[in-house]
Amino acid sequence: MDPGYYVAAGSLQARSYELDVVANNLANAATVGYKPDMPFFAVFDKAAGSGRGLPLTPYVNDGVVFGETGVDFKQGSLRATGRPLDVAIEGNAFFTVQTPQGPRITRDGRFQVGASGQLEAEDGSPVLGKNGQPILLDSKLGSVTITSDGTVQQGGKVVGQLDLTAYAKPGSLKRVGDLRYDPTGQATAPVKATVAQGHLEQSAVDPASAMVEMIRLNRLFDMSEKVASTFANDLDASSINDIAKS
């Protein structure tokens, strides 16, 4: 089969995946603390691997195949909520929560007080302090104050400090659902961040840019589809002619 067909087919697969990624980003344009995905692709030389010594240059023979998805951890805007247990991070850090699968990190600061007095995420996962333990609150001590370095106070008394962590290569963090990431095996980095009480970090997705990207990818998909169709029609015509001659 003509190697150009593989190039067109690879392009169709790549564009289809990119469209899925952009569509998912758009769907989360209003999700608190969401960071957009970015697709990465690797190049393969279909013709060179065929062993047929095809004469076309690598620029024609090279195709594309899906590599992996990374996360763009650019800063999202902060929105004031006035709710004392809404907390946003401005900078490179993450909150740490305890889950049945182990500690996980997140930028989602929608916290609450659980039945046992623990500071918790919306799903009830304990929010961890610097000592690796949940932060305990006491309603008798009054309102909660969280300072810019994550120190949690009640009634003028320090009850804990949010465990803020940063990572040398945040783009390599893997999503594990619920706006969380698995930090296992990741090298840490100095924390350069501040905490804003009564605020939430908004999604880092730019809807306008994502819509423009979706239109661009749709056009590229259509072009690749036409190229693949042309090769397929030529192949059908060649097959018919060869069978007729034989």
Secondary structure, 3 states (H helix, E strand, C coil): CCHHHHHHHHHHHHHHHHHHHHHHHHHCCCCCCCCCEEEEEEEEEHHHHHCCCCCCCHHHHEEEEEEEEEECCCCCCEEECCCCCEEEEEECCEEEEEECCEEEEECCCECEECCCCEEECCCCCEEEECCCCECECCHHHCCEEECCCCEEEECCEEEEEECCEEECCHHHCEEEECCEEECCCCCEECCCEEEEECEEECCCCCHHHHHHHHHHHHHHHHHHHHHHHHHHHHHHHHHHHHHHHC
